[in-house]
Amino acid sequence: MKKANPADLRRQAEARLKKRFDKLDDLHESDPQRLIHELRVHQVELEMQNEELRKSQTELEESRARYSDLYDFAPVGYFTFDKNGLIIEANLPGAGQLGVERHLLIRKPFASFIHKDDQDAFFLHRGRVFEAKTLQTCELRLKRKSGEEFYAQMQSLPVGKSDGSAVCMTAVSDITALRQIREALTESEHSYRTLVDNALVGVYKSTVSGDILFVNNALAKMLEYDSPRELMSTGALSRHRDPEDRSRLIEILREKGSVDSFEVELLTKTGSTINVLLSATLEGDALSGMLINITRRKKAEAALHESKQLIELLLDSIPYPTMLIRRDRTILAANKIAREAGALVGEFCWQSFGHSEYISDEAKLYLKEHYGGCCPPGIKCSFCLADETTASDKPANCEVKAFGRLWDTYWIPVKDDVYLHYGIDITERKKAEEERGRLLEALKISNTELEQFAYIASHDLLEPLRMVTSYLDIISKRYRDKLDKDAGEFIDYAAEGAVHMKALLNDLLMYSRVGSKGKPFELTDLNISLRSAISNLKKPFEESGAQITCGNLPGLYADETQMVQLFQNLIGNAIKFRGNEAPRINVSSELKDNEWIIKVSDNGIGIDPKFFDKIFLIFQRLHTKEQYPGTGIGLSICKKIVERHGGRIWVESEAGKGATFYFTIPVKRPS
C-alpha cells in the first residue's frame, strides 16, 4: 500500500471536520475553539494513519503467507548457512531432501550431510560465495538420514543482515536423474565416438567452407595422415583432384539437403589419388558425411574392363565364329565373325545366328503362330549338343552341314550353365583330305604295283643275269689266253658289272619284300636278333677287328627277321665306313614316352649333317664304289623296316667323329 503524504493527510482531516463545523473559517487563531479544532485535526490524522497501518499490516501478513507458501512448497530445497556452514533456516523440501524434520536441522552443520569425498568441494564453494559475493554453483553428493546418497546441485548467494553480518542462501536441486541421464549420454557419446573412430569408413563433419570440425581415424588413415589431429591441423578436409567436384557437391547439398554415393577423386597427404564414394547431409552451415574408399574397386573395375576388352579382342582374333551361350541358348558374348553372321548378344543363338533355319518344324510352326510371343523352352537347332555338354560337363563335337558349308562344331562347358560354342569351317580342308585320301590310295596302289614290279623284275632278272655270268666265266676260262690284253680286261669289267648287278637286284628284291613279304609281329627278344645279326657278320668282324658292346635290349612286338636285317645293315655300315682305327660299336636302349629308343653308335668316319636326309633315300651314295662298295639301298631298307613297325629313324653325327643311328619301336603292339 502506498504511504500517504502528511500534507495530504491534513487536507483530508480538515475536509472531514469542515463537514462537521461549517463556521470553522470564522474562528480566530487565538480562539480556544480554534485550538480544539487543531487537536481534532491531529486526532483525525492519527486515526487515518492507524487505518493505513492496519491495511499495511494485513497486506504484509498476506505477503508473508504467500512467501511462506512459495518457500515451503518450492520444487527445490532452500537453506540458509552462516559462515561456518551451520544451518540457520531450511524449507520443507530441503528438510525432505535430507530426511530430517525441519526444526531438527537448525544449527546443524550442513557438512554432516555431505559425502566424505565431497567435503572439500563444499568448503571451497562456501568460501567463494562470501569472497566473490556473486552466484556460485557446485555439484556434490549428499546423504539422507537413511544413508541413501543423491547428487545435488547447489546455487548460493551471499545475503547481508541488518547487523552487518552475512549469510549464505542456497538452493539445492536433486540432480540424480539428470546426472544419470548425463552419464548415459556421455557413455552413449563415448560408444558412438568409439564406433565412429573404429569404423572402416571415413566419417567427418565440416563447415560449408571446408573447415574441419571432426574426423575419425579411418578417414585420417584413408588420406594418409598419422592421426585425426594431424588432419584437422591442416584446416581443410582434403584437396579435390578436380576443384569443380566440391562446387557441384555443395550445389547439390544446398538444393536437396543431402547426397548419396557421390563419386569423387581426392588427393592424399602424399599427393596420391584415391577414389571415394561420398554421402553427406547439410544442416545450416554444418556438413556431415561419410567416405568409402573405392580405389581398389575402381582398379578392379578397370582391370575387369581391360580383361573384358582383352577377352573381346581374343574372341575377335579367333578366325571362326565363337560364342558364349547360356543353357537356355541366350548368347552372352560373340566374336566379330559370329556377329557379322547375325549373332546378337541377348538373343537366342538358334534365332539370330541360326536364323531359325535348323530348328524343328514344330518349333517353326509354333513361332509362326505365336509371332512376337514368348518362346517355349527347349527350342534348339537339330544338331545342337549343348544339353549333352551341360549334363555331362564334358566337351561335345560333331560335324555339321549348315549355310552351305561343312563345320567342325564344338560345345565346351565353361561354368555352371554356360558353354563355349564355335564352329570351324572345314569345307576346304575336308575336300583336301578327301583329295589327299584319294591320292594316298592311288599312291598305295602305285607303291604296291612298284613293289610287285621290283620283286618281279629283280627276281626275273636274276636268272638271265646268272646265265650272263656263267657264260662270261666260260669265255674267261676258255678264251682268255687266245684274246689280247684289252679283251681280257673287258671280260673282267663285264664280270664285275654282273656281280654288282646281282647284288643290286638282291637288295632291290629285299627292299620290295619289306612291305609285301613281312611276317606278322610277334613278341621278339632284340638281344637274340642282335646276336643273329652279329653271327651273319662274322667274317667282316674278323677282317676288321671290330668290337661290339651292348646293354640289355627289350622284348617287343616285331618281325624278328626284319629286326635281324635292321641290326645287320646298321652294324655292317659301322664296320664298312670305318677309319684308321678298328671299329668300336655300342648298342643300347631307352624307354621314353611309350616307345623304345634303340641306339647304334660307332667310331667311324662320320657323316656331314647336310647329308642326313639324303642317306635314307634309295640308291643314294655318298662315296664311290671304289672307296666303299655297296648298292646304296641298305639304309633305305632300314627306314622301311622301322616305318613298318610304326617308328622313326634318324642319325646324329659329324664328319670324322663317328655316327649314332637311332630308331624307335612303340611299346604298344602295332596294329
C-alpha positions as CSV (number, residue, x, y, z in Angstrom):
1,M,0.0,0.0,0.0
2,K,1.3,3.5,-0.9
3,K,2.3,5.6,2.1
4,A,0.2,8.8,2.4
5,N,1.9,12.2,2.2
6,P,1.5,14.3,5.6
7,A,0.1,17.3,3.7
8,D,-2.5,15.1,2.0
9,L,-3.5,13.7,5.4
10,R,-4.0,17.1,6.8
11,R,-6.1,18.2,3.9
12,Q,-8.2,15.1,4.2
13,A,-8.6,15.6,8.0
14,E,-9.7,19.2,7.6
15,A,-12.1,18.2,4.9
16,R,-13.8,15.8,7.3
17,L,-14.0,18.4,10.1
18,K,-15.3,21.0,7.8
19,K,-18.3,18.8,7.1
20,R,-18.9,18.9,10.9
21,F,-18.2,22.6,11.5
22,D,-19.4,24.9,8.8
23,K,-18.1,28.1,10.6
24,L,-14.5,26.9,11.1
25,D,-13.0,29.6,8.8
26,D,-14.5,32.3,11.0
27,L,-12.6,31.3,14.1
28,H,-9.5,33.3,15.2
29,E,-6.3,31.5,15.7
30,S,-6.3,32.5,19.4
31,D,-9.7,31.3,19.9
32,P,-10.0,28.2,22.1
33,Q,-12.3,26.7,19.5
34,R,-9.5,27.1,17.0
35,L,-7.1,25.1,19.3
36,I,-9.7,22.4,19.8
37,H,-10.1,22.3,16.1
38,E,-6.4,21.7,15.6
39,L,-6.4,18.9,18.1
40,R,-9.3,17.3,16.4
41,V,-7.4,17.6,13.1
42,H,-4.5,15.7,14.6
43,Q,-6.8,13.1,16.0
44,V,-8.3,12.5,12.6
45,E,-4.8,12.3,11.1
46,L,-3.8,9.7,13.7
47,E,-7.0,7.7,13.0
48,M,-6.3,7.8,9.3
49,Q,-2.6,6.7,9.9
50,N,-3.8,3.9,12.1
51,E,-6.2,2.8,9.4
52,E,-3.3,2.8,6.9
53,L,-1.1,0.8,9.3
54,R,-3.8,-1.8,9.8
55,K,-4.1,-2.1,6.0
56,S,-0.3,-2.4,5.6
57,Q,-0.1,-5.0,8.4
58,T,-2.8,-7.0,6.6
59,E,-1.0,-6.8,3.3
60,L,2.3,-7.7,4.9
61,E,0.8,-10.7,6.6
62,E,-0.8,-11.8,3.3
63,S,2.6,-11.3,1.6
64,R,4.5,-13.3,4.3
65,A,1.9,-16.1,3.9
66,R,2.4,-16.2,0.2
67,Y,6.2,-16.2,0.6
68,S,5.9,-18.9,3.2
69,D,3.9,-21.0,0.8
70,L,6.4,-20.4,-2.0
71,Y,9.3,-21.1,0.3
72,D,7.9,-24.3,1.7
73,F,6.4,-25.6,-1.4
74,A,9.2,-24.8,-3.8
75,P,10.5,-27.7,-6.1
76,V,14.0,-27.2,-4.6
77,G,15.4,-27.1,-1.1
78,Y,16.3,-23.8,0.4
79,F,19.0,-23.5,3.1
80,T,20.5,-20.5,4.9
81,F,24.0,-21.0,6.3
82,D,26.2,-18.8,8.3
83,K,29.9,-18.5,7.5
84,N,30.7,-21.7,9.5
85,G,28.3,-23.7,7.5
86,L,25.7,-24.1,10.2
87,I,22.1,-24.3,9.0
88,I,20.1,-21.2,10.1
89,E,17.0,-21.9,8.1
90,A,15.6,-24.6,5.8
91,N,12.4,-25.0,3.9
92,L,10.2,-28.2,3.9
93,P,11.6,-29.6,0.6
94,G,15.1,-29.1,1.9
95,A,14.3,-31.0,5.1
96,G,12.6,-33.6,3.0
97,Q,15.8,-33.9,0.8
98,L,17.8,-34.8,3.9
99,G,15.1,-36.9,5.5
100,V,15.2,-34.8,8.7
101,E,12.4,-32.7,10.4
102,R,13.0,-29.0,9.7
103,H,13.3,-27.9,13.4
104,L,16.0,-30.5,13.9
105,L,18.2,-29.0,11.2
106,I,18.6,-25.6,12.8
107,R,22.2,-25.1,13.9
108,K,23.3,-28.4,12.4
109,P,26.5,-28.3,10.3
110,F,25.4,-28.8,6.6
111,A,28.7,-30.7,6.1
112,S,27.4,-33.6,8.1
113,F,25.0,-34.4,5.2
114,I,27.8,-34.2,2.5
115,H,29.7,-37.3,1.2
116,K,33.1,-37.5,2.7
117,D,34.8,-37.3,-0.7
118,D,33.0,-34.0,-1.4
119,Q,33.7,-32.2,1.8
120,D,36.4,-30.1,0.3
121,A,34.2,-29.1,-2.6
122,F,31.6,-27.7,-0.2
123,F,34.3,-25.9,1.8
124,L,35.6,-24.2,-1.4
125,H,32.2,-23.4,-2.6
126,R,31.2,-21.7,0.6
127,G,34.4,-19.7,0.6
128,R,33.9,-18.5,-3.0
129,V,30.3,-17.4,-2.1
130,F,31.5,-15.0,0.6
131,E,34.6,-13.9,-1.3
132,A,33.2,-13.3,-4.7
133,K,29.8,-12.1,-3.5
134,T,28.2,-13.5,-6.7
135,L,26.2,-16.5,-7.5
136,Q,28.3,-19.7,-7.2
137,T,27.4,-23.3,-8.3
138,C,28.8,-26.7,-7.5
139,E,27.8,-30.3,-7.7
140,L,28.3,-32.8,-4.9
141,R,26.9,-35.9,-3.2
142,L,24.5,-35.6,-0.2
143,K,23.4,-38.2,2.3
144,R,20.0,-38.6,3.6
145,K,19.3,-39.6,7.2
146,S,18.6,-43.1,5.9
147,G,22.1,-43.3,4.4
148,E,20.9,-43.1,0.8
149,E,23.1,-40.8,-1.3
150,F,22.0,-38.5,-4.1
151,Y,23.6,-36.0,-6.4
152,A,22.8,-32.3,-5.7
153,Q,23.4,-29.0,-7.4
154,M,24.0,-26.1,-5.1
155,Q,23.4,-22.5,-6.2
156,S,24.4,-20.0,-3.5
157,L,24.3,-16.2,-3.0
158,P,25.6,-14.1,0.0
159,V,22.9,-12.0,1.8
160,G,23.7,-9.2,4.2
161,K,21.9,-8.8,7.5
162,S,20.9,-5.7,9.4
163,D,23.6,-6.2,11.9
164,G,26.2,-6.1,9.1
165,S,26.9,-9.9,9.1
166,A,26.3,-12.1,6.0
167,V,24.6,-15.4,5.5
168,C,24.7,-17.8,2.5
169,M,21.3,-18.6,0.9
170,T,21.5,-21.8,-1.1
171,A,19.1,-23.6,-3.4
172,V,19.7,-27.4,-3.5
173,S,18.3,-29.4,-6.5
174,D,18.3,-33.2,-6.6
175,I,20.1,-33.9,-10.0
176,T,20.5,-37.7,-9.6
177,A,18.2,-38.4,-12.5
178,L,19.8,-35.6,-14.5
179,R,23.2,-37.0,-13.6
180,Q,22.2,-40.5,-14.7
181,I,20.9,-39.1,-18.0
182,R,24.1,-37.1,-18.4
183,E,26.2,-40.2,-17.7
184,A,24.2,-42.3,-20.1
185,L,24.5,-39.5,-22.6
186,T,28.3,-39.4,-22.0
187,E,28.5,-43.2,-22.3
188,S,26.4,-43.1,-25.4
189,E,28.6,-40.4,-26.9
190,H,31.7,-42.4,-25.9
191,S,30.3,-45.5,-27.6
192,Y,29.3,-43.5,-30.6
193,R,32.8,-41.9,-30.8
194,T,34.4,-45.4,-30.3
195,L,32.2,-46.8,-33.1
196,V,33.0,-43.9,-35.4
197,D,36.7,-43.9,-34.6
198,N,36.9,-47.6,-35.3
199,A,34.6,-47.6,-38.3
200,L,36.0,-48.9,-41.6
201,V,34.6,-45.9,-43.4
202,G,35.7,-42.3,-43.1
203,V,33.4,-40.0,-41.0
204,Y,33.7,-36.3,-40.9
205,K,32.0,-33.0,-40.0
206,S,32.9,-29.7,-41.5
207,T,31.6,-26.3,-42.4
208,V,30.4,-25.5,-45.9
209,S,33.6,-23.5,-46.4
210,G,35.6,-26.7,-45.7
211,D,36.9,-26.1,-42.1
212,I,37.2,-29.4,-40.3
213,L,35.1,-29.9,-37.1
214,F,35.6,-33.7,-36.7
215,V,37.3,-36.6,-38.5
216,N,37.6,-40.2,-37.4
217,N,40.7,-42.5,-37.6
218,A,39.6,-44.3,-40.7
219,L,39.4,-41.0,-42.7
220,A,42.8,-39.9,-41.4
221,K,44.3,-43.2,-42.4
222,M,42.5,-43.1,-45.8
223,L,44.1,-39.7,-46.5
224,E,47.5,-40.9,-45.3
225,Y,47.7,-38.8,-42.2
226,D,49.1,-40.2,-38.9
227,S,46.2,-39.1,-36.8
228,P,42.9,-37.2,-37.0
229,R,44.6,-34.4,-35.1
230,E,47.2,-34.0,-37.9
231,L,44.4,-33.9,-40.5
232,M,42.4,-31.4,-38.6
233,S,45.5,-29.2,-38.2
234,T,45.7,-28.7,-41.9
235,G,42.5,-26.6,-41.7
236,A,40.8,-28.3,-44.7
237,L,39.4,-31.7,-45.2
238,S,41.2,-32.6,-48.4
239,R,42.1,-31.4,-51.8
240,H,39.8,-32.5,-54.6
241,R,41.6,-33.6,-57.7
242,D,39.0,-31.7,-59.7
243,P,38.1,-28.5,-57.7
244,E,34.8,-28.4,-59.5
245,D,33.7,-31.6,-57.7
246,R,33.4,-29.7,-54.4
247,S,31.4,-26.9,-56.0
248,R,29.0,-29.5,-57.5
249,L,28.7,-31.3,-54.2
250,I,27.8,-28.0,-52.3
251,E,25.3,-27.1,-55.0
252,I,23.5,-30.4,-54.7
253,L,23.5,-30.2,-50.9
254,R,22.0,-26.7,-50.9
255,E,19.4,-27.9,-53.4
256,K,18.4,-31.3,-51.9
257,G,19.9,-31.2,-48.4
258,S,21.7,-34.5,-48.8
259,V,23.7,-36.5,-51.3
260,D,24.3,-40.2,-51.6
261,S,27.1,-42.1,-53.3
262,F,28.7,-39.0,-54.9
263,E,31.9,-40.3,-56.6
264,V,35.0,-38.0,-56.4
265,E,38.7,-38.2,-56.5
266,L,40.7,-36.9,-53.5
267,L,44.4,-36.1,-53.1
268,T,46.0,-37.6,-50.0
269,K,48.8,-36.1,-47.9
270,T,51.4,-37.7,-50.2
271,G,49.7,-36.4,-53.3
272,S,48.4,-39.8,-54.5
273,T,44.9,-40.0,-55.8
274,I,42.1,-42.1,-54.2
275,N,38.6,-42.7,-55.4
276,V,35.8,-42.4,-52.8
277,L,32.0,-42.6,-52.6
278,L,30.7,-39.6,-50.5
279,S,27.4,-39.4,-48.7
280,A,26.6,-36.2,-46.8
281,T,23.9,-34.1,-45.3
282,L,23.8,-30.3,-44.9
283,E,22.2,-28.7,-41.8
284,G,22.7,-25.0,-41.7
285,D,26.4,-24.4,-42.2
286,A,27.4,-27.8,-40.9
287,L,28.1,-30.6,-43.3
288,S,28.2,-34.2,-42.0
289,G,29.4,-37.0,-44.2
290,M,30.8,-40.5,-44.8
291,L,33.5,-41.6,-47.2
292,I,34.1,-45.1,-48.6
293,N,37.4,-45.8,-50.2
294,I,36.6,-47.4,-53.6
295,T,40.1,-47.1,-55.1
296,R,40.7,-50.9,-55.1
297,R,37.2,-51.4,-56.5
298,K,37.9,-48.9,-59.3
299,K,41.2,-50.6,-60.1
300,A,39.4,-53.9,-60.1
301,E,36.7,-52.5,-62.4
302,A,39.4,-51.1,-64.6
303,A,41.2,-54.4,-64.6
304,L,37.9,-56.2,-65.3
305,H,37.2,-53.7,-68.1
306,E,40.6,-54.3,-69.5
307,S,40.2,-58.0,-69.1
308,K,36.9,-57.8,-70.9
309,Q,38.4,-55.9,-73.7
310,L,41.2,-58.4,-73.9
311,I,38.7,-61.3,-74.0
312,E,36.7,-59.5,-76.7
313,L,40.0,-58.9,-78.6
314,L,40.9,-62.6,-78.1
315,L,37.4,-63.7,-79.2
316,D,37.6,-61.4,-82.2
317,S,41.0,-62.8,-83.1
318,I,39.6,-66.3,-83.4
319,P,39.2,-66.9,-87.2
320,Y,35.9,-68.7,-86.9
321,P,32.5,-67.9,-85.3
322,T,32.7,-68.3,-81.5
323,M,30.1,-67.6,-78.8
324,L,29.5,-67.8,-75.1
325,I,26.0,-69.2,-74.6
326,R,23.8,-69.9,-71.6
327,R,22.0,-73.2,-71.3
328,D,18.7,-71.6,-72.4
329,R,20.5,-70.7,-75.7
330,T,20.9,-67.0,-74.9
331,I,24.0,-65.5,-76.4
332,L,26.2,-63.9,-73.7
333,A,29.1,-62.9,-75.9
334,A,30.1,-63.3,-79.6
335,N,33.2,-62.5,-81.6
336,K,33.2,-60.3,-84.7
337,I,32.8,-63.2,-87.2
338,A,29.8,-64.5,-85.3
339,R,28.3,-61.0,-85.0
340,E,28.8,-60.5,-88.7
341,A,26.9,-63.8,-89.3
342,G,24.0,-62.4,-87.3
343,A,24.7,-63.3,-83.7
344,L,23.2,-60.8,-81.3
345,V,24.1,-60.7,-77.6
346,G,20.9,-61.3,-75.5
347,E,19.1,-63.2,-78.3
348,F,18.8,-66.9,-78.8
349,C,21.6,-68.5,-80.8
350,W,19.2,-70.5,-83.0
351,Q,17.3,-67.3,-83.7
352,S,19.9,-64.7,-84.5
353,F,22.9,-66.8,-85.5
354,G,21.0,-69.8,-86.9
355,H,18.2,-67.6,-88.4
356,S,15.7,-70.2,-87.2
357,E,16.7,-72.4,-90.2
358,Y,17.8,-75.5,-88.3
359,I,15.1,-75.8,-85.6
360,S,12.4,-78.4,-85.8
361,D,9.3,-78.0,-88.0
362,E,7.1,-78.0,-84.9
363,A,9.1,-75.1,-83.4
364,K,8.9,-73.2,-86.7
365,L,5.1,-73.7,-86.8
366,Y,4.8,-72.5,-83.1
367,L,6.9,-69.4,-83.8
368,K,4.8,-68.6,-86.9
369,E,1.5,-68.9,-85.0
370,H,2.8,-67.0,-81.9
371,Y,4.7,-64.3,-83.6
372,G,6.1,-61.8,-81.1
373,G,5.1,-64.0,-78.1
374,C,7.3,-65.8,-75.6
375,C,9.4,-68.7,-77.0
376,P,8.8,-72.1,-75.4
377,P,11.8,-73.6,-73.7
378,G,13.7,-76.3,-75.4
379,I,13.9,-74.8,-78.9
380,K,17.3,-75.6,-80.4
381,C,19.0,-76.5,-83.7
382,S,18.6,-80.1,-84.7
383,F,22.4,-80.7,-84.4
384,C,22.9,-78.9,-81.1
385,L,24.7,-80.9,-78.4
386,A,24.6,-78.2,-75.7
387,D,22.3,-80.3,-73.4
388,E,24.7,-83.2,-73.6
389,T,27.6,-80.9,-72.7
390,T,25.9,-79.2,-69.7
391,A,24.6,-82.6,-68.4
392,S,27.9,-84.4,-68.6
393,D,30.2,-81.4,-68.1
394,K,32.3,-82.7,-70.9
395,P,33.0,-81.2,-74.4
396,A,30.9,-82.4,-77.3
397,N,31.8,-82.3,-81.0
398,C,30.3,-83.2,-84.3
399,E,30.4,-82.2,-88.0
400,V,27.6,-80.0,-89.1
401,K,26.4,-79.1,-92.6
402,A,25.0,-75.6,-92.4
403,F,24.8,-72.5,-94.6
404,G,26.2,-74.5,-97.5
405,R,29.4,-75.3,-95.7
406,L,30.8,-78.1,-93.5
407,W,31.7,-77.2,-89.9
408,D,33.7,-79.0,-87.2
409,T,31.5,-77.8,-84.3
410,Y,32.3,-77.8,-80.6
411,W,30.3,-77.3,-77.4
412,I,32.7,-76.8,-74.4
413,P,31.4,-76.4,-70.8
414,V,32.8,-73.2,-69.1
415,K,31.0,-72.9,-65.8
416,D,27.6,-73.6,-64.3
417,D,25.1,-73.4,-67.2
418,V,27.4,-71.5,-69.6
419,Y,29.2,-73.1,-72.5
420,L,31.5,-72.1,-75.3
421,H,30.3,-72.8,-78.8
422,Y,32.4,-72.5,-82.0
423,G,32.5,-74.0,-85.4
424,I,35.5,-74.3,-87.7
425,D,34.8,-74.2,-91.5
426,I,36.4,-77.4,-92.7
427,T,34.8,-77.4,-96.1
428,E,38.1,-76.8,-98.0
429,R,40.0,-79.0,-95.5
430,K,37.5,-81.8,-96.0
431,K,37.9,-81.5,-99.7
432,A,41.7,-81.5,-99.3
433,E,41.5,-84.6,-97.0
434,E,39.3,-86.4,-99.5
435,E,41.7,-85.5,-102.3
436,R,44.7,-86.5,-100.1
437,G,43.0,-89.8,-99.3
438,R,42.4,-90.4,-102.9
439,L,46.0,-89.6,-103.7
440,L,47.2,-91.8,-100.8
441,E,45.1,-94.6,-102.0
442,A,46.5,-94.1,-105.5
443,L,50.0,-93.9,-104.1
444,K,49.4,-97.0,-102.1
445,I,48.3,-98.9,-105.2
446,S,51.2,-97.4,-107.1
447,N,53.7,-98.5,-104.4
448,T,52.2,-101.9,-104.3
449,E,52.5,-102.2,-108.0
450,L,56.1,-100.8,-107.8
451,E,56.9,-103.3,-105.1
452,Q,55.4,-106.1,-107.2
453,F,57.3,-104.8,-110.2
454,A,60.5,-104.5,-108.3
455,Y,60.1,-108.0,-106.9
456,I,59.2,-109.5,-110.3
457,A,61.8,-107.5,-112.1
458,S,64.6,-108.3,-109.6
459,H,63.5,-112.0,-109.4
460,D,63.1,-112.4,-113.2
461,L,66.3,-110.6,-114.0
462,L,68.4,-112.8,-111.7
463,E,68.0,-115.8,-113.9
464,P,69.3,-114.2,-117.2
465,L,71.9,-112.5,-115.1
466,R,73.1,-115.8,-113.8
467,M,73.3,-117.1,-117.4
468,V,75.3,-114.0,-118.4
469,T,77.6,-114.5,-115.5
470,S,78.1,-118.2,-116.3
471,Y,78.9,-117.6,-120.0
472,L,81.3,-114.8,-119.0
473,D,83.0,-117.3,-116.7
474,I,83.3,-119.9,-119.5
475,I,84.6,-117.3,-122.0
476,S,87.2,-116.1,-119.4
477,K,88.4,-119.7,-118.8
478,R,88.4,-120.9,-122.5
479,Y,89.5,-117.9,-124.5
480,R,91.4,-115.5,-122.1
481,D,94.8,-116.9,-123.5
482,K,93.6,-116.6,-127.1
483,L,92.5,-112.9,-126.7
484,D,94.6,-109.8,-126.4
485,K,95.1,-108.0,-123.1
486,D,92.2,-105.5,-123.7
487,A,89.7,-108.3,-124.4
488,G,90.7,-109.9,-121.0
489,E,90.1,-106.6,-119.2
490,F,86.7,-106.2,-121.0
491,I,85.7,-109.7,-119.8
492,D,86.7,-108.7,-116.2
493,Y,84.7,-105.4,-116.4
494,A,81.7,-107.3,-117.6
495,A,82.1,-109.9,-114.8
496,E,82.3,-107.2,-112.2
497,G,79.3,-105.4,-113.6
498,A,77.3,-108.7,-113.5
499,V,78.3,-109.2,-109.8
500,H,77.3,-105.6,-109.0
501,M,74.0,-106.1,-110.9
502,K,73.4,-109.3,-108.9
503,A,74.0,-107.5,-105.6
504,L,71.7,-104.6,-106.7
505,L,68.9,-107.0,-107.7
506,N,69.2,-108.9,-104.4
507,D,69.0,-105.7,-102.4
508,L,66.1,-104.4,-104.5
509,L,64.4,-107.7,-104.0
510,M,64.9,-107.5,-100.3
511,Y,63.6,-103.8,-100.3
512,S,60.4,-104.9,-102.1
513,R,59.9,-107.7,-99.6
514,V,59.9,-105.5,-96.5
515,G,56.2,-104.5,-97.1
516,S,54.9,-107.3,-99.1
517,K,56.6,-110.4,-97.6
518,G,56.9,-109.3,-94.0
519,K,56.0,-111.7,-91.2
520,P,53.3,-110.9,-88.6
521,F,54.5,-109.1,-85.4
522,E,55.3,-111.4,-82.5
523,L,57.0,-110.8,-79.1
524,T,60.6,-110.6,-80.1
525,D,63.8,-110.5,-77.9
526,L,66.1,-107.9,-79.5
527,N,69.1,-109.5,-77.8
528,I,68.5,-112.6,-79.9
529,S,68.0,-110.5,-83.0
530,L,71.3,-108.7,-82.4
531,R,73.2,-111.9,-81.8
532,S,71.9,-113.3,-85.1
533,A,73.0,-110.2,-86.9
534,I,76.5,-110.4,-85.4
535,S,76.7,-114.0,-86.4
536,N,75.8,-113.1,-90.0
537,L,78.6,-110.5,-90.0
538,K,81.2,-112.9,-88.6
539,K,83.6,-112.5,-91.5
540,P,83.6,-108.6,-91.6
541,F,84.1,-108.7,-87.8
542,E,87.2,-110.9,-88.1
543,E,88.6,-109.0,-91.1
544,S,88.2,-105.5,-89.4
545,G,88.9,-106.5,-85.8
546,A,85.6,-104.8,-84.8
547,Q,84.5,-104.9,-81.2
548,I,80.8,-104.5,-80.1
549,T,79.3,-103.8,-76.7
550,C,75.6,-103.8,-75.9
551,G,73.3,-103.4,-72.9
552,N,70.3,-105.5,-72.2
553,L,67.8,-104.9,-75.0
554,P,64.0,-105.1,-74.6
555,G,61.5,-107.6,-75.8
556,L,58.8,-106.1,-78.1
557,Y,56.3,-106.9,-80.8
558,A,58.1,-107.0,-84.2
559,D,59.0,-109.0,-87.3
560,E,62.1,-110.9,-85.9
561,T,63.6,-111.5,-89.4
562,Q,63.4,-107.7,-90.2
563,M,64.9,-106.8,-86.8
564,V,67.9,-109.1,-87.6
565,Q,68.1,-107.3,-91.0
566,L,67.9,-103.9,-89.4
567,F,70.7,-104.6,-86.9
568,Q,72.8,-106.3,-89.7
569,N,72.6,-103.3,-92.0
570,L,73.4,-100.7,-89.3
571,I,76.3,-102.7,-87.8
572,G,77.5,-103.6,-91.3
573,N,77.7,-99.9,-92.2
574,A,79.6,-99.2,-88.9
575,I,82.2,-101.8,-90.0
576,K,82.3,-100.7,-93.6
577,F,82.6,-96.9,-93.0
578,R,85.5,-97.2,-90.5
579,G,88.5,-95.0,-90.2
580,N,92.1,-96.0,-89.4
581,E,91.1,-97.5,-86.0
582,A,89.4,-100.8,-85.5
583,P,85.6,-100.3,-85.3
584,R,84.1,-99.9,-81.9
585,I,80.3,-100.3,-81.8
586,N,77.8,-99.9,-79.0
587,V,74.2,-100.9,-78.9
588,S,71.9,-99.6,-76.1
589,S,68.2,-98.9,-75.5
590,E,66.0,-96.4,-73.5
591,L,62.2,-96.4,-72.8
592,K,60.7,-92.9,-73.3
593,D,57.1,-91.8,-73.9
594,N,55.7,-95.3,-74.6
595,E,58.4,-96.2,-77.1
596,W,61.7,-97.9,-77.1
597,I,64.7,-95.9,-78.5
598,I,67.4,-98.2,-79.8
599,K,70.8,-96.5,-80.3
600,V,73.7,-97.9,-82.5
601,S,76.9,-95.8,-82.3
602,D,80.3,-96.2,-83.9
603,N,83.7,-94.5,-84.1
604,G,83.8,-94.5,-87.9
605,I,84.3,-91.7,-90.5
606,G,81.0,-90.0,-89.5
607,I,78.5,-88.2,-91.8
608,D,78.3,-84.5,-92.7
609,P,74.9,-83.2,-91.3
610,K,74.0,-81.8,-94.7
611,F,73.6,-85.4,-95.9
612,F,71.3,-86.6,-93.1
613,D,68.2,-86.6,-95.2
614,K,69.9,-88.0,-98.3
615,I,71.3,-91.1,-96.8
616,F,67.9,-92.8,-96.3
617,L,66.9,-92.4,-99.9
618,I,67.1,-95.5,-102.2
619,F,70.2,-95.8,-104.4
620,Q,71.8,-92.7,-102.7
621,R,75.5,-93.0,-102.1
622,L,78.0,-90.5,-100.5
623,H,81.1,-92.4,-101.7
624,T,82.2,-94.1,-104.9
625,K,82.1,-97.9,-105.3
626,E,85.8,-98.0,-105.3
627,Q,86.0,-96.3,-101.9
628,Y,83.2,-98.2,-100.3
629,P,81.4,-100.9,-102.2
630,G,77.6,-101.2,-102.0
631,T,74.3,-100.6,-103.7
632,G,73.0,-97.6,-101.7
633,I,69.9,-99.4,-100.6
634,G,70.9,-100.6,-97.1
635,L,69.7,-97.5,-95.1
636,S,66.5,-97.3,-97.3
637,I,65.7,-100.9,-96.2
638,C,66.3,-99.8,-92.5
639,K,64.0,-96.9,-92.9
640,K,61.3,-99.0,-94.5
641,I,61.5,-101.7,-91.7
642,V,61.3,-99.1,-88.9
643,E,58.3,-97.3,-90.6
644,R,56.5,-100.7,-91.0
645,H,56.9,-101.1,-87.2
646,G,55.4,-97.6,-86.6
647,G,58.7,-96.0,-85.6
648,R,61.2,-93.3,-86.7
649,I,64.9,-93.4,-87.7
650,W,67.4,-90.6,-87.6
651,V,71.2,-90.1,-87.3
652,E,73.4,-87.7,-85.3
653,S,77.0,-87.3,-86.5
654,E,79.8,-85.1,-87.6
655,A,82.3,-85.8,-90.3
656,G,85.3,-87.7,-88.8
657,K,83.6,-88.1,-85.4
658,G,81.7,-91.3,-85.8
659,A,77.9,-91.7,-86.1
660,T,75.0,-92.7,-83.9
661,F,71.8,-94.1,-85.5
662,Y,68.5,-94.1,-83.5
663,F,65.3,-95.9,-84.3
664,T,62.1,-96.3,-82.2
665,I,59.7,-99.1,-81.8
666,P,56.4,-98.5,-79.9
667,V,55.8,-100.4,-76.7
668,K,52.2,-101.0,-77.7
669,R,51.8,-103.7,-80.3
670,P,51.3,-102.1,-83.7
671,S,48.1,-102.8,-85.5
